[in-house]
Protein backbone atom coordinates (compact mmCIF):
# COMPACT_ATOMS: atom_id res chain seq x y z
CA UNK A 1 0.00 0.00 0.00
CA UNK A 2 1.43 3.38 -0.91
CA UNK A 3 1.90 6.30 1.45
CA UNK A 4 -1.19 8.25 0.40
CA UNK A 5 -3.53 5.30 0.87
CA UNK A 6 -2.08 4.61 4.31
CA UNK A 7 -2.68 8.26 5.24
CA UNK A 8 -6.31 8.08 4.04
CA UNK A 9 -6.80 4.82 5.95
CA UNK A 10 -5.39 6.43 9.09
CA UNK A 11 -7.72 9.41 8.69
CA UNK A 12 -10.68 7.05 8.28
CA UNK A 13 -9.72 5.12 11.42
CA UNK A 14 -9.35 8.32 13.47
CA UNK A 15 -12.71 9.67 12.22
CA UNK A 16 -14.44 6.35 12.95
CA UNK A 17 -12.97 6.29 16.46
CA UNK A 18 -14.16 9.85 17.11
CA UNK A 19 -17.62 8.92 15.86
CA UNK A 20 -17.62 5.89 18.14
CA UNK A 21 -16.71 8.12 21.08
CA UNK A 22 -19.54 10.48 20.20
CA UNK A 23 -22.00 7.60 19.93
CA UNK A 24 -20.99 6.10 23.26
CA UNK A 25 -21.27 9.49 24.95
CA UNK A 26 -24.77 10.13 23.63
CA UNK A 27 -25.87 6.56 24.33
CA UNK A 28 -24.66 6.66 27.94
CA UNK A 29 -25.90 10.26 28.44
CA UNK A 30 -22.60 11.33 29.93
CA UNK A 31 -22.13 15.02 30.78
CA UNK A 32 -19.66 16.94 28.59
CA UNK A 33 -19.36 14.00 26.22
CA UNK A 34 -20.00 16.12 23.12
CA UNK A 35 -16.38 17.21 23.02
CA UNK A 36 -14.42 15.09 25.45
CA UNK A 37 -15.10 11.51 24.36
CA UNK A 38 -14.65 12.03 20.60
CA UNK A 39 -11.42 13.90 21.32
CA UNK A 40 -10.13 11.09 23.54
CA UNK A 41 -11.14 8.31 21.16
CA UNK A 42 -9.75 10.15 18.12
CA UNK A 43 -6.53 10.97 19.94
CA UNK A 44 -6.10 7.38 21.01
CA UNK A 45 -6.67 6.16 17.46
CA UNK A 46 -4.21 8.75 16.15
CA UNK A 47 -1.57 7.59 18.62
CA UNK A 48 -2.18 3.89 17.97
CA UNK A 49 -1.92 4.31 14.19
CA UNK A 50 1.38 6.22 14.20
CA UNK A 51 3.21 3.25 12.70
CA UNK A 52 0.84 3.10 9.75
CA UNK A 53 2.33 6.08 7.92
CA UNK A 54 6.00 5.75 8.82
CA UNK A 55 8.47 4.78 6.15
CA UNK A 56 9.78 1.26 6.57
CA UNK A 57 13.25 0.01 5.76
CA UNK A 58 14.86 3.41 6.18
CA UNK A 59 18.57 2.89 5.76
CA UNK A 60 19.60 6.53 5.62
CA UNK A 61 22.19 8.04 3.35
CA UNK A 62 21.77 9.10 -0.24
CA UNK A 63 19.47 6.56 -1.89
CA UNK A 64 19.01 6.77 -5.64
CA UNK A 65 16.10 5.41 -7.66
CA UNK A 66 15.55 4.84 -11.36
CA UNK A 67 12.08 4.00 -12.64
CA UNK A 68 10.93 3.19 -9.13
CA UNK A 69 13.74 0.75 -8.43
CA UNK A 70 16.56 1.28 -6.01
CA UNK A 71 20.01 1.59 -7.58
CA UNK A 72 22.74 -0.33 -5.81
CA UNK A 73 26.15 1.30 -6.37
CA UNK A 74 28.01 -1.89 -5.59
Buried (B, 14 or more C-beta within 10 A) or exposed (E): EEEEEBEEBBEEBBEEBBEBBBBBBEEEEEEEBEEEBBEBBBBBBBEEBEEEEEEEEEEEEEEEEEEEEEEEEE
